[in-house]
Amino acid sequence: MATTENNFVQRRRLLEEHLVDPHSSISIDSLLDSVIAFIYDCEGLKKTKNFDGFYGKFHESTREIRNQRVNIDDFETIKIIGRGAFGTIDLVRRKATGQVYAMKTLNKFEMVKKYDSALFWEERSIMAFSNSDWIVKLHYAFQDVSSLYMIMDYIPGGNFMTLLERYEMDEKSARFYCAEVVLALDAIHSMGYIHRDVKPDNILLDVYGHIKLADFGTCIEMDKDGLVRSNIAIGTPDYISPEILKSVSTSGVYGPEADWWSVGVFLYEMLLDETPFDAESLVGVYHKIMNHQENLIFPEEPVLSNAARTLICAFLSDQSTRLGKTGVEEIKAHPFFTNQNEWTWETIRQASAPIVPLLTNDEDTSNFKDLEKNDHPSKESFSVSKTFIGNQLSFVGFSFSNEAQ
């Protein structure tokens, strides 16, 4: 009898652990998402006796759940600071605490329509579960009938593209920022993901001038062998690697080295104020990338050190021989990084950054481009159906709160 009772207590304890584990598919947030999603998806169904009983029992309860959970009404919008393919980023303030955050809003209808390329799950998981100082942190994720919302750290220094537009970059500064990007990508790779869209726009500067990697909506999880298999070319043309480009016409297989290619483009751009494979047309850019051996050219001015040139060439090389192919340690050992004494790989986060943003208060947006309020996309949503389609089920488990951890 005691054994049976102990077994019951153990099973109960295991279930409770699942409920409070944010990684679990049956966490409290996931289960609440399930109930709300089902009610949303049943709104237009033809009513039957059994269904009426269920709907009547849970419809008002789900309304109460939505109001009690973190939701859009908890935040005051200050200003739009960014816009992407699937939504916008706003500077917001939490009404209860006065804390400032960045809020990313994604349209659910667009997410379902472009499910193969809209990798919102990866983005949410990386920011929610990363413990790295190099990664933008997620505080809350929630949803309503039409949108997904992610409440993140506000990184007030703006993106690196703005920095490049305002300042010339010498090798000392470029080395510092390149090293921080290497460490940020190593953190992503260590979590089992490849970023696939490393570029100045996705590199942010914090209040101290150190970088934070952002925008993980292009990330893809690696298989157990450390590779991904995808025939979709995701990334930004000037920064995309040749193996990702080739994946459209072949069964694309590649690893984290695809990100190191983009770092090579980034370093070239920092030092020479242009991307290495620029062309008048998209076709021209892709042609140069695919034939990079002949098209990687260094101008006569400014003159780069041999260490900088060799590092760029080592990044912008064939997939099989690219620097970083065997791991991040071979990047760290390159002379471009070792021939200096300003910082070490372990202390760079505590070192003084070359450029520190000038900020007046916690909602300073001077390092972001001004966008019009009407730049918010229209909220296209799912049509009400008389048959069960289950559009909302795609988003069950998205909700998250770091207060629960």
C-alpha positions, -999 to 999 in steps of 0.1 A, spaced: 0 0 0 28 24 9 46 15 -24 15 24 -44 11 57 -25 48 65 -30 44 58 -67 14 82 -69 33 109 -51 63 105 -74 41 107 -106 24 137 -92 57 154 -85 70 146 -120 38 162 -135 43 193 -114 79 196 -126 66 195 -162 41 222 -155 66 247 -141 94 239 -166 93 265 -194 111 241 -217 83 215 -213 56 211 -240 30 208 -212 41 238 -192 14 259 -176 19 285 -203 16 259 -231 -16 244 -216 -32 279 -212 -22 286 -248 -39 254 -259 -72 263 -243 -72 298 -256 -61 287 -291 -89 261 -292 -115 286 -282 -102 311 -308 -104 284 -335 -139 273 -326 -154 308 -328 -172 302 -361 -181 265 -358 -216 253 -361 -229 248 -326 -240 214 -314 -252 203 -280 -219 189 -269 -200 218 -283 -223 244 -267 -216 228 -233 -178 230 -238 -178 265 -253 -201 279 -226 -179 264 -199 -146 277 -211 -153 308 -232 -156 332 -203 -128 315 -185 -104 320 -214 -113 357 -214 -103 359 -178 -71 340 -185 -62 364 -213 -68 394 -190 -47 379 -161 -17 369 -182 8 394 -195 -8 412 -225 -5 442 -248 -25 464 -224 3 461 -199 26 482 -221 25 518 -234 40 523 -268 65 551 -270 78 550 -305 83 526 -335 121 519 -339 122 491 -364 104 473 -391 110 438 -406 95 414 -431 68 402 -407 63 430 -383 76 459 -363 97 467 -332 84 494 -308 99 510 -278 75 504 -250 72 510 -213 56 485 -189 29 504 -170 33 486 -137 70 491 -133 80 519 -157 107 496 -172 115 503 -209 117 474 -234 117 467 -271 85 449 -283 86 429 -315 52 423 -330 46 395 -356 15 390 -377 2 355 -372 -15 353 -406 19 361 -422 36 336 -400 13 307 -412 14 319 -448 53 318 -448 58 291 -422 90 277 -439 108 311 -436 92 326 -406 112 309 -378 96 326 -348 100 295 -326 138 296 -330 139 333 -323 117 330 -292 137 300 -278 171 315 -283 163 347 -265 143 329 -238 169 303 -229 203 319 -237 224 329 -207 249 348 -229 256 385 -224 260 387 -262 224 378 -269 194 401 -266 172 387 -237 135 379 -239 114 388 -209 79 380 -220 63 364 -250 25 365 -254 -2 366 -281 -36 376 -291 -59 364 -319 -39 382 -346 -3 388 -333 27 374 -315 46 397 -292 81 395 -278 92 418 -250 130 421 -251 158 442 -237 159 476 -252 194 481 -266 197 519 -270 229 522 -290 212 514 -322 225 490 -348 259 487 -363 249 501 -397 241 534 -380 276 533 -364 292 527 -398 274 556 -412 286 580 -385 322 568 -379 352 556 -398 365 523 -385 403 517 -379 417 482 -375 419 485 -337 382 492 -335 373 467 -362 392 440 -343 373 447 -311 339 445 -328 347 415 -349 359 397 -318 327 404 -300 306 392 -330 327 360 -330 319 354 -293 282 361 -299 280 337 -328 299 311 -307 271 314 -281 245 308 -308 264 278 -322 268 264 -287 230 264 -283 228 243 -315 217 271 -340 231 288 -371 221 325 -374 222 328 -413 218 366 -413 248 382 -397 250 418 -408 254 453 -393 217 457 -390 214 428 -367 243 438 -344 232 462 -317 252 484 -293 244 485 -256 247 515 -233 284 507 -229 292 503 -266 294 465 -265 275 444 -291 244 424 -287 234 400 -314 197 403 -324 170 392 -349 170 354 -347 141 349 -371 165 334 -396 181 309 -372 179 272 -379 186 244 -354 214 220 -363 209 183 -365 228 161 -341 258 160 -365 262 197 -363 248 204 -398 215 217 -412 197 204 -443 177 231 -460 169 240 -496 157 275 -487 182 303 -492 177 326 -462 198 357 -455 207 391 -469 222 391 -504 255 409 -497 262 387 -467 250 353 -477 274 324 -481 278 305 -513 267 272 -497 234 287 -486 229 302 -521 235 268 -536 210 252 -513 182 263 -535 192 240 -564 208 213 -543 200 195 -510 217 222 -490 240 208 -462 261 232 -442 272 241 -407 282 270 -385 308 280 -411 281 297 -431 280 324 -403 318 328 -405 315 338 -441 292 367 -431 317 378 -404 343 381 -432 319 403 -452 313 423 -420 350 428 -413 356 439 -449 328 464 -447 341 478 -414 375 484 -428 367 494 -464 333 510 -462 317 487 -487 308 450 -491 332 428 -511 307 415 -536 287 446 -544 271 448 -578 245 467 -597 220 438 -596 211 410 -573 222 385 -600 255 403 -601 260 400 -564 252 363 -564 275 357 -594 304 373 -575 297 353 -544 296 321 -562 328 330 -580 344 346 -549 379 333 -557 381 357 -587 360 385 -572 374 391 -538 394 422 -545 411 447 -521 413 483 -532 447 501 -531 434 525 -504 431 522 -475 460 498 -470 451 469 -447 475 450 -425 485 416 -437 467 401 -407 434 418 -416 437 407 -452 445 371 -444 416 369 -419 391 383 -444 404 358 -470 402 329 -445 366 337 -438 356 344 -475 369 310 -487 354 277 -497 331 260 -472 355 230 -467 385 251 -458 369 282 -442 384 295 -410 361 283 -382 352 251 -399 368 231 -371 357 254 -343 360 289 -329 394 283 -313 411 285 -347 395 319 -352 407 331 -318 442 320 -327 444 341 -358 472 368 -358 447 396 -364 434 389 -328 465 378 -311 489 406 -320 474 431 -295 473 436 -257 442 457 -252 420 428 -242 417 390 -241 389 368 -252 379 363 -216 380 400 -206 368 418 -237 333 423 -222 349 443 -194 372 463 -217 363 499 -228 345 499 -262 359 521 -290 326 540 -292 301 546 -264 266 558 -274 256 592 -261 222 588 -243 201 613 -224 175 589 -207 162 554 -208 139 560 -238 165 578 -259 160 566 -296 185 590 -312 205 560 -325 176 546 -344 162 560 -377 129 578 -374 100 558 -388 65 570 -394 37 558 -371 18 545 -400 47 522 -408 30 495 -387 16 469 -411 -21 462 -413 -33 435 -390 -45 410 -415 -60 380 -396 -75 346 -402 -111 345 -415 -137 329 -394 -144 294 -406 -174 272 -401 -151 241 -402 -122 235 -378 -89 246 -394 -67 251 -363 -47 281 -374 -41 291 -338 -27 257 -329 6 267 -347 13 291 -318 5 269 -288 35 271 -263 48 304 -276 39 323 -244 67 328 -220 77 347 -189 112 349 -174 96 355 -140 86 319 -140 122 307 -142 
